[in-house]
Amino acid sequence: MSCVEIVAEPTITARRVVPMRSPVGRKAIDPDAALVARLRAAEPRAAERLVEVYGSRVYRLAVRITGSAADAEEVVQDALWTAVRKIGSFRGESAFGSWLYRVVANAAYQKLRGQRRRPEIPLDEVLPAFRDDGTHAAPVEDWSRSLDDPSRQCDVRGALSAALDGLSADDRTAVILHDVEGFSIAEVAATVGLSIANAKSRLHRARLFMRQRLTVSLGAA
């Protein structure tokens, strides 16, 4: 065996037995790790930094759910203070921002539930009418193309706001969290205190109601 072969043989063997580590599956680094560390350490300016980073973002979520600027401000103040006090309950299983959004969403939802409840929407009122053969009893108007019309953007925003305002607290929260904020069904269910199956049903009913309202508002124009 030559000198070259003696050197090369263990090198080839090593390449065969040492597995390559795949970058897939590595836990992503939370961009808020430094902020979380400061909050855990109870640094004097940590709470102020939390407001600087997330104040405006969580306010938008709160005002969407409550529909009131005054209520949203109260919700944000309470929720951020709760997050500072209960930072120990954040286990890092999800991103800090996701955890904080759930804290704010829960606070906004409880604020809304504490007010006068809107009546629940009977499912029969929002389901389309069908004939015995399964066809629609009335023509279904397709107003979806008007959503891309710049001249109708104001009408669309107004119709959406009115449709959201017509929902019950539970239904509005489900729609905003899932369809606007991108929460999973499981997260929505945990926030509104329902099973996953009931959360799916509530979301479906809310969408039917909103579609009906949008059809009335935009379909005839």
Secondary structure, DSSP 8 states (H G I E B T S, - for coil): --HHHHHHHHHHHHHHHS----STT-----TTHHHHHHHHTT-TTHHHHHHHHHHHHHHHHHHHHH--HHHHHHHHHHHHHHHHHTGGG--SSS-HHHHHHHHHHHHHHHHHHTS-------HHHHS--B-TTSSBSS-----GGGGG-GGGHHHHHHHHHHHHHTS-HHHHHHHIIIIIS---HHHHHHHHT--HHHHHHHHHHHHHHHHHHHHHHHS--
